[in-house]
């Protein structure tokens, strides 16, 4: 009888231990908090010295899912498209979110530039989008902040003119546009249309000395397939639910951004505006191209 009770007690203890282990949730330790802080893209966000929340947040380890390989024999139709993302639109507000301790602490442009400085992403020249000329880290920093400038100012103490070296501060609010290059193709093996982003370029607003807007200029291009693993490490702010956030890789792959088509592959390799269209005509051409891409999948099914 004593043996039977001992077995029951051991079984109950084991069952209680298994239940506690199943319900237990590993908490983010101090070391994990320090790692998260060291991975922030700017110094504005520091780790909290106390438990900032009602639950223990677990470390999120996100991995970009590999694309399914495409065989040329399965591609029935393909078109290359260039799109422009305006971060001032309401749907693209995630690009301008200043960040927090969970999202990486910075605008999207800060995440990209920080990855380039750390050697995680390679930048290419802004003159073409074929990734033919790689840029060094110093070249990218020069494009972002500009070259050192020297000016002569008067010393308030001695009254002599002295040389002062100045450097332009980085302002993430000046990056209001992004351009992406992507391939739209119909895979008959999958039986559906597939869109793959190939490149991404941030555009910087250029202003005159009087503060008036002049134009937007591309800083550099990044090869998106190589950047996916880095973008998967940073979360995108979700305005509807703080606990249900996606990564930047999910954000792009699931097409949560708003964009307009500015160029499609053509014999002259020119955009709609470069072809002589006005701003309004270029907008209509982009909408017609988007409608053509939308209907193309149905047309291939009929074919």
Residue frames as qw, qx, qy, qz and C-alpha x, y, z in Angstrom:
[[0.000, 0.887, 0.462, 0.000, 0.00, 0.00, 0.00],
 [0.308, -0.794, 0.112, 0.512, 2.86, 2.34, 0.85],
 [0.420, -0.111, 0.604, 0.668, 4.49, 1.55, -2.46],
 [0.215, 0.637, 0.656, 0.343, 1.26, 2.40, -4.32],
 [0.134, -0.943, -0.235, 0.196, 1.02, 5.74, -2.51],
 [0.420, -0.557, 0.344, 0.629, 4.64, 6.48, -3.32],
 [0.371, 0.222, 0.676, 0.596, 3.96, 5.83, -7.00],
 [0.062, 0.834, 0.529, 0.145, 0.91, 8.13, -6.92],
 [0.288, -0.869, -0.016, 0.402, 2.89, 10.88, -5.21],
 [0.433, -0.310, 0.510, 0.675, 5.70, 10.58, -7.75],
 [0.288, 0.464, 0.685, 0.482, 3.25, 10.63, -10.64],
 [0.053, -0.920, -0.384, 0.048, 1.45, 13.70, -9.26],
 [0.367, -0.727, 0.183, 0.551, 4.77, 15.50, -8.77],
 [0.409, -0.041, 0.627, 0.662, 5.87, 14.69, -12.31],
 [0.177, 0.680, 0.638, 0.315, 2.53, 15.83, -13.75],
 [0.176, -0.930, -0.199, 0.254, 2.71, 19.10, -11.78],
 [0.416, -0.522, 0.376, 0.643, 6.27, 19.72, -13.01],
 [0.353, 0.238, 0.686, 0.590, 5.32, 19.08, -16.65],
 [0.060, 0.838, 0.530, 0.111, 2.30, 21.42, -16.39],
 [0.265, -0.868, 0.003, 0.421, 4.40, 24.21, -14.92],
 [0.426, -0.296, 0.530, 0.670, 7.04, 23.75, -17.59],
 [0.298, 0.476, 0.693, 0.452, 4.42, 23.88, -20.34],
 [0.039, -0.916, -0.395, -0.051, 2.85, 27.04, -18.99],
 [0.458, -0.647, 0.082, 0.604, 6.12, 28.76, -18.22],
 [0.520, 0.816, 0.131, 0.218, 7.21, 31.49, -20.58],
 [0.679, -0.125, -0.069, 0.720, 10.86, 32.48, -20.69],
 [0.033, -0.961, -0.175, 0.210, 11.30, 36.13, -19.84],
 [0.539, 0.715, -0.141, 0.423, 13.72, 38.55, -21.43],
 [0.729, -0.442, -0.202, 0.482, 16.74, 38.60, -19.14],
 [0.164, -0.893, 0.086, 0.410, 18.95, 41.57, -18.41],
 [0.422, -0.301, 0.616, 0.593, 21.51, 40.27, -20.89],
 [0.354, 0.502, 0.702, 0.362, 18.86, 40.08, -23.61],
 [0.024, 0.947, 0.282, -0.150, 17.81, 43.64, -22.83],
 [0.307, -0.712, 0.342, 0.531, 21.39, 44.76, -23.16],
 [0.429, 0.035, 0.722, 0.542, 21.71, 42.99, -26.51],
 [0.244, 0.753, 0.590, 0.158, 18.53, 44.64, -27.71],
 [0.110, -0.940, -0.045, 0.320, 19.82, 48.05, -26.66],
 [0.383, -0.492, 0.526, 0.579, 23.17, 47.52, -28.36],
 [0.379, 0.261, 0.753, 0.471, 21.32, 46.62, -31.56],
 [0.178, 0.848, 0.393, -0.309, 19.32, 49.85, -31.60],
 [0.586, 0.512, 0.271, 0.567, 19.97, 52.07, -34.58],
 [0.095, 0.703, -0.120, 0.695, 20.25, 55.26, -32.53],
 [0.335, 0.019, -0.681, 0.651, 20.92, 56.30, -28.94],
 [0.376, -0.335, -0.008, -0.864, 17.52, 57.83, -28.28],
 [0.859, -0.301, -0.192, -0.368, 16.17, 54.55, -26.93],
 [0.080, 0.469, -0.798, 0.371, 17.83, 53.08, -23.85],
 [0.518, -0.235, -0.821, -0.041, 16.83, 49.90, -21.99],
 [0.509, -0.682, -0.063, -0.521, 14.46, 50.45, -19.09],
 [0.094, 0.411, -0.765, 0.486, 15.88, 49.94, -15.61],
 [0.488, 0.018, 0.678, -0.549, 12.63, 48.38, -14.47],
 [0.266, 0.279, 0.899, 0.208, 10.07, 46.00, -15.94],
 [0.236, 0.273, -0.080, -0.929, 8.27, 48.35, -18.33],
 [0.554, -0.019, -0.584, -0.593, 5.03, 46.43, -18.87],
 [0.732, -0.278, 0.324, -0.531, 2.63, 43.98, -17.29],
 [0.987, 0.063, 0.148, -0.016, 4.11, 40.87, -18.91],
 [0.491, -0.523, 0.545, 0.433, 7.56, 39.50, -19.65],
 [0.636, 0.686, -0.164, -0.314, 8.41, 40.06, -23.29],
 [0.863, -0.122, 0.416, 0.259, 10.27, 37.14, -24.83],
 [0.127, -0.538, 0.510, 0.659, 13.11, 37.72, -27.31],
 [0.759, 0.545, 0.219, -0.281, 11.77, 37.55, -30.87],
 [0.355, -0.367, 0.701, 0.497, 14.01, 35.64, -33.26],
 [0.666, 0.617, 0.212, -0.363, 12.71, 36.23, -36.78],
 [0.428, -0.222, 0.701, 0.525, 14.07, 34.63, -39.93],
 [0.471, 0.475, -0.222, -0.710, 13.19, 35.64, -43.47],
 [0.811, 0.173, 0.554, -0.080, 11.54, 32.75, -45.29],
 [0.275, -0.279, 0.653, 0.649, 13.45, 31.79, -48.43],
 [0.569, 0.438, -0.127, -0.684, 11.77, 32.49, -51.73],
 [0.840, 0.175, 0.513, 0.005, 10.69, 29.56, -53.81],
 [0.273, -0.355, 0.585, 0.676, 13.09, 29.17, -56.72],
 [0.618, 0.618, 0.163, -0.458, 11.67, 30.03, -60.12],
 [0.598, -0.013, 0.658, 0.458, 12.52, 28.01, -63.24],
 [0.133, 0.378, -0.328, -0.855, 12.68, 29.83, -66.52],
 [0.128, -0.124, -0.889, -0.422, 10.71, 27.01, -68.14],
 [0.101, -0.561, -0.791, 0.222, 7.79, 27.74, -65.77],
 [0.004, 0.536, 0.143, -0.832, 7.67, 31.50, -66.43],
 [0.415, 0.570, 0.659, 0.261, 4.99, 32.24, -69.02],
 [0.144, 0.850, 0.207, 0.463, 5.05, 36.04, -68.66],
 [0.579, -0.425, -0.242, 0.653, 7.26, 38.62, -66.93],
 [0.168, 0.847, 0.146, 0.482, 7.36, 42.38, -66.58],
 [0.510, -0.135, -0.367, 0.766, 9.75, 44.65, -64.68],
 [0.173, -0.855, -0.360, -0.331, 8.14, 47.48, -62.74],
 [0.339, 0.116, -0.388, 0.849, 9.44, 50.44, -60.75],
 [0.343, -0.766, -0.522, -0.150, 7.31, 51.87, -57.93],
 [0.147, 0.431, -0.308, 0.836, 7.53, 54.94, -55.72],
 [0.487, -0.564, -0.640, 0.187, 6.57, 54.91, -52.04],
 [0.018, -0.626, 0.090, -0.775, 5.66, 58.24, -50.46],
 [0.398, -0.178, -0.758, 0.485, 6.10, 58.03, -46.69],
 [0.159, -0.008, 0.226, -0.961, 3.85, 61.06, -46.19],
 [0.598, -0.202, -0.512, -0.583, 0.82, 58.94, -47.08],
 [0.642, -0.444, 0.328, -0.531, -1.17, 57.59, -44.17],
 [0.993, 0.013, -0.058, -0.101, -0.70, 53.95, -45.18],
 [0.748, 0.368, -0.324, 0.447, 3.08, 54.40, -45.19],
 [0.330, -0.857, 0.184, -0.350, 3.33, 55.99, -41.74],
 [0.928, -0.329, 0.063, 0.164, 5.41, 53.00, -40.56],
 [0.703, 0.409, -0.061, 0.578, 8.41, 54.35, -42.48],
 [0.075, 0.650, -0.169, 0.737, 8.36, 57.48, -40.33],
 [0.752, -0.618, -0.200, -0.112, 7.76, 55.85, -36.95],
 [0.024, 0.828, -0.487, 0.275, 10.60, 57.06, -34.67],
 [0.665, 0.159, -0.716, 0.141, 10.88, 53.62, -33.13],
 [0.637, -0.639, 0.221, -0.371, 10.98, 52.13, -29.65],
 [0.342, -0.536, 0.769, -0.069, 12.86, 49.47, -27.73],
 [0.749, 0.138, 0.641, -0.097, 11.04, 46.71, -29.63],
 [0.686, 0.704, 0.178, -0.039, 11.19, 48.02, -33.20],
 [0.767, 0.193, 0.051, 0.609, 14.88, 48.90, -33.14],
 [0.288, -0.756, -0.165, 0.564, 14.58, 52.56, -32.27],
 [0.152, -0.420, 0.362, 0.818, 14.59, 54.52, -35.48],
 [0.612, 0.546, -0.058, -0.569, 13.07, 55.44, -38.82],
 [0.937, 0.244, 0.243, 0.064, 13.33, 52.89, -41.62],
 [0.515, 0.781, -0.242, 0.257, 16.11, 54.96, -43.22],
 [0.277, -0.738, 0.553, -0.269, 18.03, 54.80, -39.92],
 [0.879, -0.142, 0.448, -0.081, 17.70, 51.03, -39.86],
 [0.833, 0.523, 0.064, 0.171, 19.08, 50.76, -43.41],
 [0.262, 0.836, -0.361, 0.319, 21.98, 53.17, -42.84],
 [0.539, -0.608, 0.537, -0.228, 22.88, 51.49, -39.53],
 [0.938, 0.060, 0.340, 0.027, 22.97, 48.09, -41.29],
 [0.663, 0.691, -0.113, 0.266, 25.28, 49.54, -43.96],
 [0.067, -0.823, 0.463, -0.322, 27.60, 50.98, -41.31],
 [0.699, -0.405, 0.562, -0.179, 27.74, 47.61, -39.54],
 [0.076, 0.409, -0.832, -0.366, 28.52, 45.83, -42.82],
 [0.494, 0.199, 0.808, -0.253, 25.25, 43.86, -42.86],
 [0.575, 0.710, 0.402, -0.070, 23.95, 45.42, -46.10],
 [0.472, -0.111, 0.381, 0.787, 25.92, 46.48, -49.16],
 [0.284, 0.797, 0.217, -0.487, 25.02, 49.75, -50.90],
 [0.585, 0.252, 0.518, 0.572, 25.33, 50.38, -54.63],
 [0.141, -0.094, 0.158, 0.973, 25.62, 53.54, -56.69],
 [0.328, 0.573, 0.508, -0.553, 22.54, 55.69, -57.17],
 [0.189, 0.471, -0.422, -0.751, 23.29, 56.32, -60.86],
 [0.575, 0.084, -0.655, -0.483, 21.82, 53.01, -61.98],
 [0.735, -0.273, 0.365, -0.502, 19.71, 50.28, -60.46],
 [0.885, 0.267, -0.371, -0.086, 21.65, 47.35, -61.91],
 [0.756, -0.613, 0.224, 0.046, 23.99, 47.12, -58.88],
 [0.803, 0.488, -0.122, 0.319, 27.14, 47.51, -60.96],
 [0.317, 0.542, -0.389, 0.674, 29.11, 49.78, -58.58],
 [0.640, -0.543, -0.506, 0.197, 29.40, 49.02, -54.87],
 [0.041, -0.835, 0.152, -0.528, 29.88, 51.85, -52.39],
 [0.472, 0.072, -0.675, 0.562, 32.08, 51.86, -49.33],
 [0.356, -0.673, -0.587, 0.277, 30.81, 52.76, -45.86],
 [0.266, -0.437, -0.050, 0.858, 32.59, 56.11, -46.00],
 [0.015, -0.126, -0.531, -0.838, 31.01, 56.93, -49.35],
 [0.297, -0.594, -0.713, -0.226, 27.55, 56.18, -47.97],
 [0.375, -0.644, -0.400, 0.534, 28.16, 58.36, -44.90],
 [0.192, -0.222, 0.201, 0.935, 29.33, 61.16, -47.17],
 [0.145, -0.355, -0.650, -0.656, 26.13, 60.88, -49.20],
 [0.383, -0.654, -0.650, 0.049, 24.05, 60.99, -46.02],
 [0.387, -0.762, -0.228, 0.466, 25.79, 63.79, -44.14],
 [0.392, 0.908, -0.019, 0.144, 27.71, 65.51, -46.92],
 [0.696, 0.276, -0.274, 0.604, 31.34, 66.55, -47.00],
 [0.457, -0.582, -0.292, 0.606, 33.04, 68.59, -44.30],
 [0.252, 0.826, 0.227, 0.450, 32.65, 72.32, -44.90],
 [0.512, -0.257, -0.244, 0.782, 34.96, 75.07, -43.68],
 [0.022, 0.882, 0.295, 0.366, 33.80, 78.57, -42.87],
 [0.385, 0.177, -0.336, 0.841, 35.52, 81.58, -41.34],
 [0.388, -0.802, -0.429, -0.147, 33.90, 83.06, -38.24],
 [0.083, 0.708, -0.304, 0.633, 34.94, 85.85, -35.92],
 [0.535, -0.175, -0.696, 0.446, 36.30, 84.88, -32.53],
 [0.299, -0.851, -0.320, -0.289, 34.13, 86.73, -29.95],
 [0.659, -0.651, -0.060, 0.371, 37.12, 87.06, -27.59],
 [0.515, -0.315, 0.301, 0.738, 40.03, 88.09, -29.81],
 [0.385, 0.755, 0.069, -0.526, 38.06, 89.40, -32.78],
 [0.030, -0.442, 0.756, 0.482, 40.25, 87.40, -35.19],
 [0.811, 0.254, -0.185, -0.493, 38.78, 85.38, -38.01],
 [0.352, -0.337, 0.873, -0.037, 39.21, 81.68, -37.39],
 [0.486, 0.133, -0.708, -0.496, 38.40, 78.67, -39.55],
 [0.582, -0.087, 0.617, -0.523, 35.56, 76.45, -38.33],
 [0.192, 0.078, -0.912, -0.355, 34.87, 72.97, -39.69],
 [0.604, 0.075, 0.352, -0.711, 31.18, 72.13, -39.87],
 [0.040, -0.009, -0.962, -0.269, 29.32, 68.98, -40.83],
 [0.535, -0.164, -0.245, -0.792, 25.70, 68.72, -41.82],
 [0.423, -0.111, 0.772, -0.461, 23.55, 66.81, -39.35],
 [0.124, -0.132, -0.919, -0.350, 21.62, 63.77, -40.50],
 [0.452, 0.112, 0.293, -0.835, 17.89, 64.46, -40.64],
 [0.224, 0.140, 0.956, 0.127, 15.70, 61.37, -41.24],
 [0.363, 0.645, 0.482, -0.468, 12.67, 63.57, -41.98],
 [0.214, 0.628, -0.385, -0.641, 14.26, 64.54, -45.30],
 [0.029, 0.121, -0.939, -0.322, 13.82, 61.00, -46.63],
 [0.547, 0.231, 0.352, -0.723, 10.20, 61.02, -47.71],
 [0.810, 0.406, -0.157, -0.393, 10.31, 58.67, -50.71],
 [0.497, -0.323, 0.789, 0.165, 11.56, 55.22, -51.60],
 [0.664, 0.444, -0.353, -0.488, 11.72, 53.51, -54.95],
 [0.664, -0.189, 0.723, -0.036, 11.59, 49.79, -55.48],
 [0.439, 0.412, -0.630, -0.490, 12.39, 47.71, -58.52],
 [0.621, -0.050, 0.721, -0.303, 10.49, 44.47, -58.82],
 [0.187, 0.123, -0.834, -0.505, 9.68, 41.65, -61.22],
 [0.680, 0.147, 0.378, -0.610, 6.08, 40.61, -61.81],
 [0.234, 0.275, -0.860, -0.361, 5.83, 37.16, -63.37],
 [0.850, -0.043, 0.062, -0.521, 3.33, 34.37, -63.90],
 [0.101, -0.361, 0.927, -0.024, 4.51, 30.93, -62.82],
 [0.728, 0.007, -0.409, -0.550, 2.48, 28.20, -64.50],
 [0.495, 0.029, -0.836, 0.236, 3.86, 25.63, -62.07],
 [0.016, -0.164, -0.634, 0.755, 2.38, 27.56, -59.13],
 [0.015, 0.601, 0.742, 0.298, -0.61, 28.69, -61.16],
 [0.183, -0.905, -0.323, 0.209, -0.42, 32.26, -59.94],
 [0.357, 0.812, -0.094, 0.453, 1.25, 35.60, -60.40],
 [0.740, -0.427, -0.197, 0.481, 4.37, 36.23, -58.32],
 [0.138, 0.937, -0.082, 0.310, 5.93, 39.59, -57.40],
 [0.813, -0.262, -0.138, 0.501, 9.54, 39.75, -56.25],
 [0.057, -0.991, 0.099, 0.066, 11.26, 42.95, -55.07],
 [0.833, 0.302, -0.105, 0.451, 14.78, 43.22, -56.50],
 [0.444, 0.153, -0.218, 0.856, 16.06, 46.60, -55.28],
 [0.258, -0.866, -0.422, 0.072, 15.19, 49.45, -52.95],
 [0.435, 0.273, -0.061, 0.856, 16.48, 53.04, -52.95],
 [0.197, -0.742, -0.445, 0.460, 15.85, 55.84, -50.44],
 [0.313, 0.633, 0.255, 0.660, 15.26, 59.30, -51.91],
 [0.365, -0.445, -0.337, 0.745, 16.35, 62.45, -50.15],
 [0.169, 0.915, 0.360, 0.076, 14.59, 65.81, -50.50],
 [0.514, 0.034, 0.035, 0.856, 16.86, 68.60, -51.71],
 [0.045, -0.905, -0.388, 0.169, 16.03, 72.19, -50.68],
 [0.399, 0.692, -0.003, 0.601, 17.26, 75.56, -51.91],
 [0.349, 0.091, -0.448, 0.818, 18.97, 78.05, -49.64],
 [0.324, -0.253, 0.064, -0.909, 15.67, 79.84, -49.08],
 [0.390, -0.015, 0.792, -0.469, 14.07, 76.59, -47.86],
 [0.727, 0.350, -0.044, -0.589, 11.99, 75.90, -50.96],
 [0.816, -0.026, 0.575, 0.039, 11.79, 72.35, -52.29],
 [0.166, 0.607, -0.561, -0.538, 13.97, 71.65, -55.32],
 [0.745, 0.227, -0.543, -0.313, 13.86, 67.91, -56.09],
 [0.841, -0.383, 0.354, -0.143, 14.38, 64.42, -54.70],
 [0.420, 0.635, -0.646, -0.058, 17.57, 62.47, -55.30],
 [0.967, -0.142, -0.210, -0.027, 18.38, 58.80, -54.81],
 [0.358, -0.793, 0.491, -0.034, 21.18, 58.17, -52.33],
 [0.022, -0.379, 0.915, 0.135, 21.98, 54.56, -53.12],
 [0.816, -0.005, -0.351, -0.460, 20.42, 51.24, -54.05],
 [0.385, -0.364, 0.815, -0.234, 20.39, 48.10, -51.94],
 [0.440, 0.080, -0.820, -0.358, 19.90, 44.59, -53.27],
 [0.653, -0.343, 0.125, -0.663, 16.69, 43.54, -51.52],
 [0.924, -0.070, -0.366, -0.088, 17.20, 39.72, -51.49],
 [0.587, 0.190, -0.537, 0.575, 20.43, 40.22, -49.52],
 [0.103, -0.336, 0.333, -0.875, 18.81, 42.70, -47.13],
 [0.684, -0.369, -0.411, -0.476, 15.86, 40.49, -46.19],
 [0.715, -0.217, -0.580, 0.323, 17.68, 38.73, -43.35],
 [0.237, 0.023, -0.341, 0.909, 18.49, 42.11, -41.76],
 [0.366, -0.256, -0.147, -0.882, 15.02, 43.58, -42.26],
 [0.701, -0.323, -0.599, -0.212, 13.54, 40.51, -40.57],
 [0.513, -0.153, -0.588, 0.606, 15.23, 41.54, -37.30],
 [0.031, 0.066, 0.218, -0.973, 13.29, 44.81, -36.93],
 [0.112, 0.537, 0.825, -0.133, 9.59, 45.14, -36.19],
 [0.025, -0.365, -0.353, -0.861, 7.08, 47.45, -37.81],
 [0.190, 0.098, 0.521, -0.826, 4.75, 49.46, -35.62],
 [0.135, -0.419, -0.839, -0.321, 1.16, 48.21, -35.69],
 [0.181, -0.253, 0.132, -0.941, -1.30, 51.05, -34.90],
 [0.708, -0.296, -0.329, -0.550, -4.08, 48.57, -34.10],
 [0.914, -0.393, -0.089, -0.035, -2.33, 46.18, -31.73],
 [0.087, -0.849, 0.514, -0.085, 0.96, 46.67, -29.86],
 [0.629, -0.347, 0.695, -0.022, 1.54, 42.95, -29.38],
 [0.778, 0.378, 0.488, 0.114, 0.84, 41.90, -32.98],
 [0.096, 0.837, -0.323, -0.431, 3.74, 43.35, -34.89],
 [0.908, 0.364, 0.136, 0.155, 5.34, 42.17, -38.10],
 [0.573, -0.395, 0.291, 0.657, 8.89, 42.51, -39.32],
 [0.209, 0.674, -0.240, -0.667, 9.98, 44.78, -42.14],
 [0.020, -0.169, 0.891, 0.421, 10.49, 41.73, -44.32],
 [0.170, 0.469, 0.860, -0.107, 6.87, 40.69, -43.70],
 [0.175, 0.716, 0.217, -0.640, 5.78, 44.27, -44.37],
 [0.190, 0.530, -0.516, -0.645, 7.32, 44.27, -47.85],
 [0.026, -0.033, 0.967, 0.252, 6.53, 40.68, -48.73],
 [0.122, 0.531, 0.820, -0.176, 2.83, 41.06, -47.83],
 [0.152, 0.414, 0.404, 0.801, 2.60, 44.39, -49.68],
 [0.239, -0.720, -0.566, 0.323, 1.29, 46.48, -46.80],
 [0.208, -0.420, 0.070, 0.881, 2.74, 49.68, -48.28],
 [0.463, 0.789, 0.356, -0.189, 1.05, 52.07, -50.68],
 [0.373, -0.359, 0.474, 0.712, 2.85, 52.92, -53.93],
 [0.592, 0.712, 0.121, -0.359, 2.38, 54.10, -57.47],
 [0.798, 0.146, 0.395, 0.430, 4.00, 52.79, -60.63],
 [0.021, 0.861, -0.151, -0.486, 6.38, 55.29, -62.22],
 [0.232, 0.598, -0.666, -0.382, 8.10, 53.11, -64.79],
 [0.907, 0.082, 0.391, -0.135, 7.68, 49.84, -66.64],
 [0.537, -0.244, 0.614, 0.524, 10.18, 48.03, -68.85],
 [0.544, 0.791, 0.188, -0.206, 10.27, 49.67, -72.28],
 [0.806, 0.406, 0.078, 0.423, 12.67, 49.95, -75.25],
 [0.243, 0.768, -0.147, 0.574, 13.97, 53.38, -74.13],
 [0.596, -0.235, -0.572, 0.513, 14.33, 52.48, -70.41],
 [0.014, -0.290, 0.099, -0.952, 12.55, 55.71, -69.49],
 [0.060, 0.367, 0.755, -0.539, 9.98, 56.48, -66.84],
 [0.205, 0.746, 0.625, 0.100, 6.59, 57.97, -67.62],
 [0.082, -0.931, -0.060, 0.352, 7.81, 61.50, -66.84],
 [0.345, -0.474, 0.549, 0.596, 11.02, 61.01, -68.82],
 [0.366, 0.319, 0.772, 0.410, 8.86, 60.02, -71.78],
 [0.004, 0.227, 0.263, 0.938, 7.30, 63.49, -71.83],
 [0.376, -0.616, -0.661, -0.203, 4.24, 62.94, -69.64],
 [0.201, -0.622, 0.207, -0.728, 3.08, 65.52, -67.13],
 [0.130, -0.209, 0.807, -0.536, 2.63, 64.64, -63.48],
 [0.680, 0.146, 0.350, -0.627, -1.06, 63.94, -63.96],
 [0.776, 0.402, -0.370, -0.314, -0.49, 61.91, -67.15],
 [0.309, 0.384, -0.841, 0.222, 2.23, 59.89, -65.42],
 [0.393, -0.088, 0.691, -0.601, -0.20, 59.15, -62.58],
 [0.799, 0.282, 0.086, -0.523, -2.85, 57.91, -65.03],
 [0.636, 0.461, -0.610, -0.107, -0.29, 55.79, -66.85],
 [0.020, 0.305, -0.866, 0.395, 0.75, 54.20, -63.58],
 [0.600, 0.073, 0.518, -0.606, -2.87, 53.41, -62.74],
 [0.804, 0.397, -0.206, -0.392, -3.40, 51.85, -66.17],
 [0.427, 0.441, -0.782, 0.102, -0.27, 49.74, -65.72],
 [0.257, -0.172, 0.793, -0.526, -1.46, 48.59, -62.29],
 [0.756, 0.230, 0.250, -0.560, -4.81, 47.59, -63.80],
 [0.692, 0.475, -0.500, -0.212, -3.00, 45.72, -66.59],
 [0.173, 0.354, -0.872, 0.290, -0.96, 43.77, -64.04],
 [0.497, -0.018, 0.612, -0.615, -4.10, 43.02, -62.05],
 [0.809, 0.350, 0.080, -0.465, -5.89, 41.63, -65.11],
 [0.390, 0.565, -0.706, -0.176, -2.88, 39.78, -66.49],
 [0.239, -0.195, 0.918, -0.248, -3.20, 36.87, -64.08],
 [0.658, 0.362, 0.494, -0.438, -6.76, 36.25, -65.23],
 [0.598, 0.656, -0.288, -0.360, -5.68, 36.52, -68.85],
 [0.143, 0.475, -0.868, -0.027, -2.98, 33.91, -68.33],
 [0.457, 0.049, 0.820, -0.341, -5.53, 31.57, -66.76],
 [0.692, 0.545, 0.187, -0.435, -7.77, 31.99, -69.78],
 [0.404, 0.656, -0.592, -0.237, -4.78, 31.34, -72.01]]
